[in-house]
Amino acid sequence: MTSLFSLDGKVAVITGSSRGIGQAIAARLADAGARAAISSRKADACAAVAERINASHPGAAIAQAANISSKEDLRRLVDAATAAFGGVDILVCNAATNPFYGSLTDIGDDQFRKVLENNIISNNWLVQMVAPGMMARKDGAIIIVSSIGGLRGNWGTGAYNVSKAADFQLARNLAVELGPKGIRVNCIAPGLIKTDFARALWDNPDILKATLRNTPLGRIGEPDDIAGAAIFLASPAGRFMTGQTIVVDGGVTISAGMN
């Protein structure tokens, strides 16, 4: 049974992995045997995460700062992982941007464009960079961390939700295109997770209360709650799954509300 979730010998690139969900995924991938390229905009934060992983799994992690808005940065990230460990077997597109809170009728063009470019186009850039190597090996797993925001309307995060809905379709289309080459592409859609990225939501008592009232499990998520889904999708356990979205939200999207 353990071999179903083994990632021994695999190499992973994880964006936005210096904290939150990305950091939890990177740590758990390493626990499962993978070697990981840790990446975010801040080099020192990446280095700190890589150091912690290497303390438990010597030589399992490198740090490579990259801004997802820069195609050149992402190219350097993939090249660094390839130079250190060999070809990339697992890609986790986790980093995202949400610079605007408010109505879609008020968002500026530059803000909307930034959301779409960082949350959709940058993911496709990374796929374009790693897919050739995966196709040559006839094996690969691509995971896009989306959001339940892409499944429903929500006042205030409309642009972000649009981008996350697009990620679902990006995964579906890539799954169709790359499946014959042995590459699986899937999404994870987290609910509210206790991360710095989502602090404005869970740190607001009113929003938190409303969220918990509609959450059957009675709590918001922790970053490690998402890591298990990533292990499944990256490992042999998920070898017959592609083009799908795993919702990990404590039951929010199936609940009509709790009393």
C-alpha positions as a Markdown table, in Angstrom:
| # | Residue | x | y | z |
|---|---|---|---|---|
| 1 | Met | 0.0 | 0.0 | 0.0 |
| 2 | Thr | 2.8 | 2.4 | 0.8 |
| 3 | Ser | 4.1 | 2.1 | -2.8 |
| 4 | Leu | 0.9 | 3.6 | -4.0 |
| 5 | Phe | 1.9 | 6.9 | -2.5 |
| 6 | Ser | 5.6 | 6.7 | -3.0 |
| 7 | Leu | 7.4 | 9.5 | -4.9 |
| 8 | Asp | 10.9 | 8.0 | -4.6 |
| 9 | Gly | 13.1 | 9.3 | -7.4 |
| 10 | Lys | 10.6 | 12.0 | -8.5 |
| 11 | Val | 11.4 | 15.6 | -9.0 |
| 12 | Ala | 8.9 | 18.3 | -8.2 |
| 13 | Val | 8.7 | 22.1 | -8.9 |
| 14 | Ile | 6.3 | 23.9 | -6.5 |
| 15 | Thr | 5.5 | 27.6 | -7.0 |
| 16 | Gly | 4.6 | 29.7 | -4.0 |
| 17 | Ser | 6.2 | 27.1 | -1.7 |
| 18 | Ser | 7.9 | 29.3 | 0.8 |
| 19 | Arg | 4.8 | 29.4 | 3.0 |
| 20 | Gly | 1.2 | 28.2 | 3.4 |
| 21 | Ile | -0.3 | 25.6 | 1.1 |
| 22 | Gly | 2.8 | 25.4 | -1.2 |
| 23 | Gln | 5.2 | 24.9 | 1.7 |
| 24 | Ala | 3.0 | 22.1 | 3.2 |
| 25 | Ile | 2.9 | 20.4 | -0.2 |
| 26 | Ala | 6.6 | 20.7 | -0.7 |
| 27 | Ala | 7.3 | 19.2 | 2.7 |
| 28 | Arg | 4.9 | 16.3 | 2.2 |
| 29 | Leu | 6.3 | 15.6 | -1.3 |
| 30 | Ala | 9.7 | 15.3 | 0.3 |
| 31 | Asp | 8.4 | 13.0 | 3.0 |
| 32 | Ala | 7.0 | 10.8 | 0.2 |
| 33 | Gly | 10.5 | 10.6 | -1.4 |
| 34 | Ala | 10.5 | 13.4 | -3.9 |
| 35 | Arg | 13.1 | 16.0 | -4.4 |
| 36 | Ala | 11.7 | 19.5 | -4.6 |
| 37 | Ala | 12.5 | 23.0 | -6.0 |
| 38 | Ile | 11.2 | 25.5 | -3.6 |
| 39 | Ser | 10.1 | 28.8 | -5.1 |
| 40 | Ser | 8.5 | 32.1 | -4.4 |
| 41 | Arg | 9.5 | 35.8 | -4.9 |
| 42 | Lys | 11.7 | 36.0 | -1.8 |
| 43 | Ala | 15.0 | 34.1 | -2.0 |
| 44 | Asp | 15.6 | 34.1 | 1.8 |
| 45 | Ala | 12.2 | 32.6 | 2.5 |
| 46 | Cys | 12.8 | 29.9 | -0.1 |
| 47 | Ala | 16.2 | 29.1 | 1.3 |
| 48 | Ala | 14.7 | 28.7 | 4.8 |
| 49 | Val | 12.1 | 26.2 | 3.6 |
| 50 | Ala | 14.7 | 24.2 | 1.6 |
| 51 | Glu | 17.0 | 24.1 | 4.7 |
| 52 | Arg | 14.2 | 22.7 | 6.9 |
| 53 | Ile | 13.4 | 20.0 | 4.3 |
| 54 | Asn | 17.1 | 19.1 | 3.9 |
| 55 | Ala | 17.5 | 18.8 | 7.6 |
| 56 | Ser | 15.0 | 15.9 | 7.5 |
| 57 | His | 15.8 | 14.7 | 4.0 |
| 58 | Pro | 19.4 | 15.6 | 3.1 |
| 59 | Gly | 19.8 | 16.9 | -0.5 |
| 60 | Ala | 16.0 | 16.7 | -1.2 |
| 61 | Ala | 15.4 | 20.4 | -1.8 |
| 62 | Ile | 16.9 | 23.5 | -3.6 |
| 63 | Ala | 15.7 | 27.1 | -3.4 |
| 64 | Gln | 15.1 | 29.2 | -6.5 |
| 65 | Ala | 13.4 | 32.5 | -6.3 |
| 66 | Ala | 10.9 | 33.3 | -9.1 |
| 67 | Asn | 8.1 | 35.7 | -9.7 |
| 68 | Ile | 5.3 | 34.0 | -11.5 |
| 69 | Ser | 4.7 | 37.2 | -13.6 |
| 70 | Ser | 8.1 | 36.7 | -15.2 |
| 71 | Lys | 8.5 | 34.1 | -17.8 |
| 72 | Glu | 12.2 | 34.4 | -17.6 |
| 73 | Asp | 12.1 | 33.7 | -13.8 |
| 74 | Leu | 10.0 | 30.6 | -14.4 |
| 75 | Arg | 12.4 | 29.4 | -17.0 |
| 76 | Arg | 15.3 | 29.8 | -14.5 |
| 77 | Leu | 13.2 | 27.8 | -12.0 |
| 78 | Val | 12.6 | 24.9 | -14.2 |
| 79 | Asp | 16.3 | 24.9 | -15.4 |
| 80 | Ala | 17.5 | 25.0 | -11.8 |
| 81 | Ala | 15.4 | 22.0 | -10.9 |
| 82 | Thr | 16.6 | 20.1 | -14.0 |
| 83 | Ala | 20.2 | 21.0 | -13.3 |
| 84 | Ala | 20.0 | 19.9 | -9.7 |
| 85 | Phe | 17.9 | 16.8 | -9.9 |
| 86 | Gly | 17.2 | 15.9 | -13.6 |
| 87 | Gly | 13.9 | 16.2 | -15.4 |
| 88 | Val | 10.8 | 17.5 | -13.7 |
| 89 | Asp | 8.2 | 14.8 | -12.9 |
| 90 | Ile | 5.7 | 16.8 | -10.9 |
| 91 | Leu | 4.6 | 20.4 | -11.3 |
| 92 | Val | 2.5 | 22.1 | -8.7 |
| 93 | Cys | 1.2 | 25.5 | -9.8 |
| 94 | Asn | 0.3 | 26.9 | -6.4 |
| 95 | Ala | 1.3 | 30.6 | -6.5 |
| 96 | Ala | -1.5 | 33.1 | -7.2 |
| 97 | Thr | -2.3 | 36.8 | -7.0 |
| 98 | Asn | -5.4 | 38.6 | -5.7 |
| 99 | Pro | -4.6 | 42.4 | -5.7 |
| 100 | Phe | -8.2 | 43.6 | -5.6 |
| 101 | Tyr | -11.2 | 43.2 | -3.3 |
| 102 | Gly | -14.4 | 44.6 | -4.6 |
| 103 | Ser | -16.9 | 44.5 | -7.5 |
| 104 | Leu | -15.9 | 43.5 | -11.0 |
| 105 | Thr | -17.6 | 46.7 | -12.1 |
| 106 | Asp | -14.9 | 48.6 | -10.3 |
| 107 | Ile | -11.7 | 46.7 | -11.0 |
| 108 | Gly | -9.1 | 48.4 | -13.1 |
| 109 | Asp | -7.8 | 46.9 | -16.3 |
| 110 | Asp | -4.3 | 46.6 | -14.9 |
| 111 | Gln | -5.5 | 44.8 | -11.8 |
| 112 | Phe | -7.7 | 42.4 | -13.7 |
| 113 | Arg | -5.0 | 41.7 | -16.2 |
| 114 | Lys | -2.5 | 41.0 | -13.4 |
| 115 | Val | -4.9 | 38.4 | -11.9 |
| 116 | Leu | -5.5 | 36.6 | -15.2 |
| 117 | Glu | -1.8 | 36.7 | -16.2 |
| 118 | Asn | -0.5 | 35.4 | -12.9 |
| 119 | Asn | -3.2 | 32.9 | -12.1 |
| 120 | Ile | -3.8 | 31.4 | -15.6 |
| 121 | Ile | -1.1 | 32.3 | -18.2 |
| 122 | Ser | 1.8 | 31.7 | -15.8 |
| 123 | Asn | 0.5 | 28.2 | -15.1 |
| 124 | Asn | 0.4 | 27.5 | -18.9 |
| 125 | Trp | 4.0 | 28.9 | -19.2 |
| 126 | Leu | 5.2 | 26.4 | -16.6 |
| 127 | Val | 3.3 | 23.5 | -18.4 |
| 128 | Gln | 4.9 | 24.5 | -21.7 |
| 129 | Met | 8.3 | 24.3 | -20.0 |
| 130 | Val | 8.0 | 21.0 | -18.2 |
| 131 | Ala | 5.8 | 19.1 | -20.7 |
| 132 | Pro | 8.5 | 18.2 | -23.2 |
| 133 | Gly | 10.5 | 16.3 | -20.7 |
| 134 | Met | 7.5 | 14.6 | -19.3 |
| 135 | Met | 6.4 | 13.6 | -22.8 |
| 136 | Ala | 9.9 | 12.2 | -23.5 |
| 137 | Arg | 9.5 | 10.0 | -20.4 |
| 138 | Lys | 5.8 | 9.3 | -21.0 |
| 139 | Asp | 5.0 | 10.2 | -17.4 |
| 140 | Gly | 4.2 | 13.3 | -15.5 |
| 141 | Ala | 1.8 | 14.8 | -13.0 |
| 142 | Ile | 0.7 | 18.4 | -13.1 |
| 143 | Ile | -1.4 | 19.9 | -10.3 |
| 144 | Ile | -3.0 | 23.3 | -10.3 |
| 145 | Val | -4.1 | 24.7 | -7.0 |
| 146 | Ser | -7.3 | 26.5 | -7.8 |
| 147 | Ser | -10.1 | 27.4 | -5.3 |
| 148 | Ile | -13.8 | 26.8 | -4.5 |
| 149 | Gly | -14.1 | 30.4 | -5.5 |
| 150 | Gly | -14.0 | 29.2 | -9.1 |
| 151 | Leu | -17.2 | 27.1 | -8.5 |
| 152 | Arg | -19.5 | 29.9 | -7.4 |
| 153 | Gly | -20.1 | 33.6 | -7.4 |
| 154 | Asn | -18.8 | 35.7 | -4.5 |
| 155 | Trp | -18.9 | 39.4 | -3.9 |
| 156 | Gly | -15.5 | 40.9 | -3.5 |
| 157 | Thr | -13.2 | 38.3 | -5.1 |
| 158 | Gly | -14.8 | 38.1 | -8.6 |
| 159 | Ala | -11.6 | 38.5 | -10.6 |
| 160 | Tyr | -9.8 | 35.9 | -8.5 |
| 161 | Asn | -12.8 | 33.6 | -8.9 |
| 162 | Val | -12.8 | 34.0 | -12.7 |
| 163 | Ser | -9.2 | 33.1 | -12.8 |
| 164 | Lys | -9.7 | 30.0 | -10.7 |
| 165 | Ala | -12.6 | 28.9 | -12.8 |
| 166 | Ala | -10.4 | 29.2 | -15.8 |
| 167 | Asp | -7.8 | 27.0 | -14.1 |
| 168 | Phe | -10.4 | 24.2 | -14.0 |
| 169 | Gln | -10.7 | 24.4 | -17.8 |
| 170 | Leu | -7.0 | 24.8 | -18.2 |
| 171 | Ala | -6.5 | 21.4 | -16.5 |
| 172 | Arg | -9.3 | 19.8 | -18.5 |
| 173 | Asn | -7.9 | 20.9 | -21.8 |
| 174 | Leu | -4.4 | 20.0 | -20.9 |
| 175 | Ala | -5.5 | 16.6 | -19.7 |
| 176 | Val | -7.0 | 15.9 | -23.1 |
| 177 | Glu | -3.9 | 17.2 | -25.0 |
| 178 | Leu | -1.3 | 15.6 | -22.7 |
| 179 | Gly | -3.0 | 12.4 | -21.6 |
| 180 | Pro | -1.9 | 10.4 | -24.7 |
| 181 | Lys | 1.7 | 11.3 | -23.7 |
| 182 | Gly | 1.3 | 9.8 | -20.2 |
| 183 | Ile | 0.8 | 13.2 | -18.4 |
| 184 | Arg | -2.0 | 13.7 | -15.9 |
| 185 | Val | -3.3 | 17.2 | -15.2 |
| 186 | Asn | -5.7 | 17.9 | -12.2 |
| 187 | Cys | -6.8 | 20.7 | -9.9 |
| 188 | Ile | -7.2 | 21.0 | -6.2 |
| 189 | Ala | -9.9 | 23.4 | -5.0 |
| 190 | Pro | -9.3 | 24.4 | -1.4 |
| 191 | Gly | -11.9 | 26.1 | 0.7 |
| 192 | Leu | -10.8 | 28.7 | 3.3 |
| 193 | Ile | -7.4 | 27.7 | 4.6 |
| 194 | Lys | -5.5 | 29.4 | 7.4 |
| 195 | Thr | -2.7 | 31.0 | 5.4 |
| 196 | Asp | -1.3 | 34.5 | 5.2 |
| 197 | Phe | -2.8 | 34.8 | 1.7 |
| 198 | Ala | -6.3 | 34.3 | 3.1 |
| 199 | Arg | -5.7 | 36.2 | 6.3 |
| 200 | Ala | -8.2 | 38.9 | 5.4 |
| 201 | Leu | -11.0 | 36.3 | 5.4 |
| 202 | Trp | -10.2 | 34.0 | 8.4 |
| 203 | Asp | -8.9 | 36.9 | 10.6 |
| 204 | Asn | -12.2 | 38.7 | 10.2 |
| 205 | Pro | -14.6 | 37.5 | 13.0 |
| 206 | Asp | -17.8 | 38.1 | 10.9 |
| 207 | Ile | -16.5 | 36.3 | 7.8 |
| 208 | Leu | -15.0 | 33.4 | 9.9 |
| 209 | Lys | -18.3 | 33.0 | 11.8 |
| 210 | Ala | -20.3 | 32.9 | 8.5 |
| 211 | Thr | -17.8 | 30.4 | 7.0 |
| 212 | Leu | -18.0 | 28.1 | 10.0 |
| 213 | Arg | -21.8 | 28.2 | 10.1 |
| 214 | Asn | -21.7 | 26.7 | 6.6 |
| 215 | Thr | -18.9 | 24.2 | 7.2 |
| 216 | Pro | -20.0 | 20.7 | 8.2 |
| 217 | Leu | -16.6 | 19.9 | 9.7 |
| 218 | Gly | -16.8 | 23.0 | 11.9 |
| 219 | Arg | -13.4 | 24.4 | 11.2 |
| 220 | Ile | -11.4 | 26.1 | 8.4 |
| 221 | Gly | -8.5 | 24.2 | 6.8 |
| 222 | Glu | -4.9 | 24.0 | 7.6 |
| 223 | Pro | -2.2 | 24.0 | 4.8 |
| 224 | Asp | -1.4 | 20.3 | 5.5 |
| 225 | Asp | -5.1 | 19.4 | 4.8 |
| 226 | Ile | -4.3 | 20.2 | 1.1 |
| 227 | Ala | -1.0 | 18.3 | 1.0 |
| 228 | Gly | -2.6 | 14.9 | 1.1 |
| 229 | Ala | -4.6 | 15.6 | -2.0 |
| 230 | Ala | -1.4 | 16.7 | -3.8 |
| 231 | Ile | 0.4 | 13.5 | -2.8 |
| 232 | Phe | -2.5 | 11.4 | -4.2 |
| 233 | Leu | -2.5 | 13.3 | -7.5 |
| 234 | Ala | 1.2 | 13.1 | -7.9 |
| 235 | Ser | 1.7 | 9.5 | -6.9 |
| 236 | Pro | 0.8 | 6.1 | -8.5 |
| 237 | Ala | -2.4 | 6.2 | -6.3 |
| 238 | Gly | -3.8 | 8.8 | -8.7 |
| 239 | Arg | -2.5 | 7.2 | -12.0 |
| 240 | Phe | -6.0 | 6.9 | -13.5 |
| 241 | Met | -7.2 | 10.4 | -12.6 |
| 242 | Thr | -6.9 | 13.3 | -15.0 |
| 243 | Gly | -8.8 | 16.5 | -15.9 |
| 244 | Gln | -10.5 | 16.5 | -12.5 |
| 245 | Thr | -10.9 | 18.8 | -9.5 |
| 246 | Ile | -10.6 | 17.6 | -6.0 |
| 247 | Val | -12.6 | 19.9 | -3.6 |
| 248 | Val | -11.0 | 20.1 | -0.2 |
| 249 | Asp | -13.2 | 22.5 | 1.8 |
| 250 | Gly | -14.6 | 20.9 | 4.9 |
| 251 | Gly | -17.9 | 20.4 | 3.1 |
| 252 | Val | -18.7 | 24.1 | 2.4 |
| 253 | Thr | -19.8 | 23.6 | -1.1 |
| 254 | Ile | -22.2 | 20.8 | -0.3 |
| 255 | Ser | -23.8 | 22.5 | 2.7 |
| 256 | Ala | -27.0 | 24.5 | 2.8 |
| 257 | Gly | -25.9 | 26.0 | 6.1 |
| 258 | Met | -25.8 | 24.8 | 9.7 |
| 259 | Asn | -27.9 | 25.9 | 12.6 |
